[in-house]
Amino acid sequence: MKFKKQDIGILPLLLSLPFMFFPKVLEGDTQPWIFAAGLIAFFTFRTQNFFKRNDWTIIILSILCILVYAARSADGYYVLRNTYTYLSFIIIWVVCGRSNGDYFPSAVKATIVIWFIAGLFQYISIHMGYKIDEFPGRYLAGRMGPPSLTAEASYYGSISMLQLMYLLTERWRENRIFIALATMSVFLSGSLLSMLLLIFPLMKLPLKLRVTISILLPLLVIGDYYFNGTGVVSRLAHIFSDGISLRGVFHDASLNLRAGNIFFTMYENIVQSILLISPVDFMNQYNNFAEKSGVFIGVGSNYILPAIGEMIYGSGVFAVLLLVTFLNKAQKSCTTNGAKIEKVIFIIACMLNPISLSNIFLILYAKKKCINNL
């Protein structure tokens, strides 16, 4: 990567990517590093065309989402959190749009390497009986893999999947080592939802590589079982500790909450949310729903697990319009109908995980031009 002196404003953002969740100075998952670095780039990096004409729809809808949420919610903390998310999205969207693909690929690769090294170190440390509490991410023994330098294992796995798919839009043979490390990070995370997303990159590879990977993955599972400390096997063992049945899935708190949050925000309450006729009081509304269902467990905060569900619940029709606009712009970067459909479905799948619209890796993937590289 050749760095130009006049582009120095992008440097803090590039350097902050591997450490977007670390060190942890604020409660919760969000840390200020990406926002602060993005703000620097926003005012200094390639500002000849400060806003592009085709960005205004995204910007206006994001502002409307902020205003609608603020008007409907009485909780100052969540209003601030929601505002932060959409402002971050606007800033990162604009900054990434000024790039010509000359800086971010190297930063993504560096993040993959650093996160894999941290995740592997944590994985081995857990097996050897050491604690990993000094890292910022949440870790519960027997229930999840290591978080690496992210907020929790699900972030580690999901964002690693985004990084993997981002690199697969380029000439993958030049990025084989980084693609392999990102895949290993997904496995180390122990995130089942992230593992399921591996079907997307697998289908993009030649047949020989698909066969090779299909052989290697079981070997990794066997190795994980031998270590018996963390990762996918440990996660599955916890879920099905009382036998292989659907009951084990719903008894797992993480899966129960995620399934319940998705069902409530994207089915049970979706009409009221879109029409903006229900109050923004997720904890009370959801707990009433969960109690009546007899299946789902209650929540202790207004935090909504699926990013799409959080958008729609908080900002209704304006969030739907923003999401549709975002997906439309993402699919326009692809040249074939198959690639367009794949990109849209993958983004939606990521946002059913805790990957919000403001995540820089989601934005980079959405803007990345798909080329026929196989």
C-alpha positions in Angstrom: 0.0 0.0 0.0 1.4 3.4 -1.0 0.4 6.1 1.3 0.0 9.7 0.0 0.8 12.6 2.4 -2.4 14.4 1.5 -4.4 11.4 2.6 -3.1 11.4 6.2 -6.6 12.1 7.6 -7.6 8.5 6.9 -4.6 7.1 8.9 -6.2 7.2 12.4 -9.3 5.3 11.0 -7.1 2.6 9.4 -5.1 2.2 12.6 -8.2 2.0 14.8 -9.8 -0.9 12.9 -8.1 -3.7 14.8 -8.8 -1.9 18.1 -12.3 -0.7 17.6 -13.5 -2.4 20.8 -10.2 -2.1 22.8 -9.3 -0.6 25.2 -12.7 -0.6 26.8 -13.5 2.8 28.4 -17.3 2.9 28.0 -19.9 0.5 29.3 -21.5 -1.7 26.7 -20.2 -2.8 23.3 -19.7 0.6 21.7 -16.3 2.3 22.0 -15.4 5.8 20.6 -12.4 4.9 18.5 -14.0 4.3 15.2 -16.3 7.3 15.6 -13.5 9.7 16.6 -11.2 8.5 13.8 -14.0 8.6 11.3 -14.8 12.2 12.3 -11.2 13.2 11.6 -11.3 11.6 8.2 -14.7 13.1 7.5 -13.3 16.6 7.8 -9.8 16.0 6.3 -9.8 13.0 3.9 -10.5 13.8 0.2 -13.0 16.5 1.0 -13.0 18.0 -2.5 -16.5 16.5 -2.9 -17.7 16.7 0.7 -21.0 14.9 0.0 -21.8 12.9 -3.1 -25.1 13.6 -4.7 -26.2 10.0 -4.4 -25.5 10.0 -0.6 -28.3 12.5 0.3 -31.0 9.9 0.5 -29.0 7.9 3.0 -28.2 11.0 5.0 -31.7 12.3 5.1 -33.3 9.0 6.1 -30.7 8.5 8.8 -31.5 11.9 10.3 -35.2 11.1 10.2 -34.5 7.8 12.0 -32.7 9.8 14.7 -35.5 12.3 15.1 -38.3 9.8 15.1 -36.6 7.6 17.8 -35.9 10.7 19.9 -39.5 11.8 19.7 -40.9 8.4 20.7 -38.4 7.4 23.5 -38.2 8.8 27.0 -34.9 7.0 27.8 -32.1 9.5 27.4 -29.3 6.8 27.3 -30.9 4.9 24.4 -31.7 8.1 22.5 -28.0 9.0 22.8 -27.0 5.4 21.8 -29.4 5.4 18.8 -28.2 8.9 17.7 -24.5 7.8 18.0 -25.3 4.7 15.7 -26.8 6.7 12.9 -24.3 9.5 13.1 -21.5 7.0 12.9 -23.2 5.3 9.9 -23.4 8.7 8.1 -19.8 9.5 8.8 -18.3 6.1 7.9 -20.6 5.8 4.8 -19.3 9.1 3.5 -15.7 8.4 4.3 -15.7 4.9 2.8 -17.3 6.4 -0.3 -14.2 8.7 -0.8 -11.9 5.7 -0.9 -10.8 4.2 -4.3 -10.1 0.9 -2.8 -6.5 1.9 -2.1 -6.3 1.8 1.7 -9.0 -0.3 3.4 -8.0 -3.7 1.9 -4.7 -3.6 3.8 -6.4 -2.4 7.0 -8.9 -5.3 6.8 -6.0 -7.8 6.3 -4.1 -6.3 9.3 -7.3 -6.6 11.4 -7.7 -10.2 10.4 -4.2 -11.1 11.4 -4.3 -9.3 14.8 -7.7 -10.7 15.7 -6.7 -14.2 14.8 -3.5 -14.0 16.9 -5.4 -12.6 19.9 -8.2 -15.2 19.5 -5.7 -18.1 19.2 -3.9 -16.9 22.2 -7.1 -16.8 24.2 -8.2 -20.2 22.9 -4.9 -21.8 24.1 -5.0 -19.9 27.4 -8.5 -21.2 28.1 -7.3 -24.7 27.5 -4.3 -24.3 29.8 -6.6 -23.0 32.6 -5.7 -19.3 32.4 -8.3 -16.6 32.7 -8.8 -14.1 29.9 -10.6 -11.4 31.9 -8.0 -8.8 31.0 -9.4 -8.6 27.5 -12.4 -6.3 26.8 -14.8 -9.0 25.4 -17.3 -11.1 27.4 -16.4 -14.7 27.9 -18.5 -17.4 29.6 -16.7 -20.7 30.1 -18.4 -23.6 28.3 -20.9 -21.3 26.5 -18.8 -19.6 23.9 -15.4 -19.2 22.3 -12.9 -16.4 22.9 -13.9 -12.8 21.9 -10.4 -11.9 20.6 -10.3 -8.0 20.6 -14.1 -7.6 20.1 -17.0 -7.2 22.5 -18.0 -10.9 22.5 -17.6 -14.1 20.6 -20.6 -13.4 18.3 -18.9 -10.2 17.2 -15.6 -11.9 16.6 -17.2 -14.6 14.4 -19.7 -12.3 12.6 -17.2 -9.6 11.8 -14.6 -12.2 10.7 -17.2 -13.5 8.3 -17.7 -9.9 6.9 -13.9 -9.6 6.5 -13.8 -12.9 4.7 -16.5 -12.0 2.3 -15.0 -8.6 1.7 -11.7 -10.2 0.6 -13.6 -12.7 -1.6 -14.8 -9.8 -3.7 -11.2 -9.3 -4.8 -8.8 -11.8 -6.4 -9.0 -14.4 -3.7 -5.8 -16.2 -4.7 -3.8 -13.2 -3.6 -5.6 -13.2 -0.2 -5.6 -16.9 0.5 -3.7 -16.7 3.8 -6.0 -13.9 5.1 -9.1 -15.7 4.0 -7.9 -18.8 5.8 -7.2 -16.9 9.0 -10.6 -15.2 8.9 -12.2 -18.6 8.5 -10.2 -19.9 11.5 -11.4 -16.9 13.5 -15.0 -17.8 12.8 -14.3 -21.3 14.0 -12.5 -20.1 17.1 -15.3 -17.8 18.1 -17.7 -20.7 18.6 -20.5 -18.6 17.2 -23.0 -21.0 15.6 -24.7 -18.3 13.6 -21.4 -17.2 12.1 -20.5 -20.8 11.3 -23.8 -21.2 9.4 -22.8 -18.1 7.3 -19.7 -20.0 6.0 -22.0 -21.4 3.3 -21.7 -18.1 1.5 -18.0 -18.0 1.0 -17.9 -21.8 0.5 -20.2 -21.5 -2.5 -18.0 -18.9 -4.1 -14.9 -21.1 -4.2 -13.9 -23.7 -6.9 -15.1 -27.3 -6.4 -11.6 -28.5 -5.3 -11.4 -26.0 -2.6 -14.9 -26.8 -1.4 -13.9 -30.4 -1.0 -10.7 -29.5 0.8 -12.5 -27.3 3.2 -15.2 -29.8 3.8 -12.5 -32.3 4.9 -10.6 -29.7 7.0 -13.6 -28.5 9.0 -14.3 -31.9 10.6 -10.6 -32.2 11.5 -10.8 -28.8 13.2 -13.9 -30.0 15.1 -12.0 -33.1 16.2 -9.1 -30.9 17.3 -11.4 -28.7 19.2 -12.9 -31.7 20.9 -9.4 -32.8 21.9 -8.6 -29.4 23.5 -12.1 -29.4 25.0 -11.8 -25.8 26.2 -13.8 -23.6 23.9 -15.0 -23.1 20.4 -17.8 -24.8 18.4 -17.8 -28.2 20.2 -17.9 -26.6 23.6 -20.9 -24.4 22.5 -22.8 -27.4 21.1 -22.1 -29.5 24.2 -23.5 -26.7 26.4 -26.7 -26.4 24.2 -27.4 -30.1 24.1 -26.1 -31.0 27.5 -29.6 -32.6 28.3 -29.8 -34.4 25.0 -30.2 -33.5 21.3 -33.6 -31.8 21.1 -35.2 -28.4 20.4 -35.7 -27.9 24.1 -31.9 -27.5 24.5 -31.9 -24.7 22.0 -34.6 -22.8 23.8 -33.0 -23.5 27.2 -29.9 -21.7 26.0 -30.3 -18.1 27.1 -28.4 -16.6 24.2 -30.3 -18.5 21.5 -33.6 -18.0 23.3 -33.2 -14.2 23.5 -32.0 -13.9 19.9 -34.9 -16.0 18.5 -37.4 -14.2 20.7 -36.0 -10.7 19.7 -36.2 -11.6 16.0 -39.7 -13.0 16.3 -41.0 -10.0 18.3 -39.4 -7.2 16.3 -39.8 -8.7 12.8 -43.2 -10.4 13.2 -45.2 -9.9 16.4 -44.8 -6.1 16.7 -43.7 -5.2 13.1 -46.9 -3.5 12.0 -47.1 -1.3 15.1 -43.4 -0.5 14.7 -43.5 0.4 11.0 -46.6 2.7 11.5 -45.0 4.3 14.6 -48.1 3.6 16.7 -46.4 1.6 19.5 -44.2 3.2 22.2 -40.5 2.7 22.3 -40.4 0.7 25.5 -38.8 -2.6 24.4 -38.1 -4.2 27.8 -41.7 -3.9 29.1 -43.3 -4.8 25.8 -41.0 -7.7 25.2 -41.3 -9.1 28.7 -45.1 -9.1 28.5 -44.8 -10.9 25.1 -42.3 -13.4 26.5 -44.4 -14.2 29.5 -47.5 -14.8 27.4 -45.5 -17.0 24.9 -44.5 -19.5 27.6 -41.3 -20.1 25.5 -39.1 -17.0 25.5 -37.3 -15.6 28.5 -37.5 -12.0 29.6 -34.9 -9.3 29.1 -33.3 -6.9 31.5 -32.6 -3.9 29.2 -33.9 -2.2 26.1 -31.0 -3.6 24.1 -32.4 -5.5 21.0 -30.1 -8.3 19.6 -30.9 -8.3 15.8 -29.7 -5.0 14.3 -32.5 -5.0 11.8 -35.1 -5.5 14.5 -33.6 -2.6 16.5 -33.8 -0.3 13.5 -37.4 -1.1 12.7 -38.6 -1.1 16.3 -37.1 2.3 17.0 -37.7 4.2 13.7 -40.4 2.4 11.9 -41.1 3.2 8.2 -38.0 5.5 8.0 -35.7 2.6 9.1 -37.3 0.3 6.5 -36.7 2.9 3.8 -33.1 3.4 5.0 -32.5 -0.4 5.0 -34.0 -0.8 1.5 -31.9 2.1 0.2 -28.8 0.6 1.8 -29.4 -2.8 0.3 -30.2 -1.3 -3.1 -26.9 0.6 -3.2 -25.1 -2.5 -2.1 -26.5 -4.7 -4.8 -25.7 -2.1 -7.5 -22.0 -2.8 -6.9 -22.5 -6.3 -8.4 -22.6 -7.1 -12.0 -24.6 -10.3 -12.0 -28.1 -11.1 -10.6 -26.7 -14.0 -8.6 -24.1 -11.8 -7.0 -26.7 -9.1 -6.2 -29.0 -11.6 -4.5 -26.1 -13.2 -2.6 -24.9 -9.8 -1.3 -28.4 -8.7 -0.1 -29.1 -12.0 1.6 -25.7 -12.0 3.3 -26.1 -8.5 4.6 -29.5 -9.3 6.0 -28.1 -12.4 7.7 -25.3 -10.4 9.3 -27.8 -7.9 10.6 -29.8 -10.6 12.2 -26.6 -11.0 14.2 -25.4 -8.0 16.3 -23.9 -6.2 13.3 -25.4 -2.8 13.1 -25.7 -0.5 10.1 -22.8 1.6 11.4 -20.3 -1.3 11.5 -17.4 -0.2 9.2 -16.8 -3.7 7.9 -20.5 -4.0 6.8 -20.2 -0.7 5.0 -17.0 -1.7 3.3 -18.5 -4.9 2.1 -21.7 -3.1 0.9 -19.7 -0.6 -1.1 -17.2 -3.2 -2.5 -17.5 -3.9 -6.2 -18.0 -7.6 -6.9 -15.7 -8.9 -9.6 -15.6 -12.3 -11.3 -12.5 -13.5 -9.6 -12.8 -17.3 -9.7 
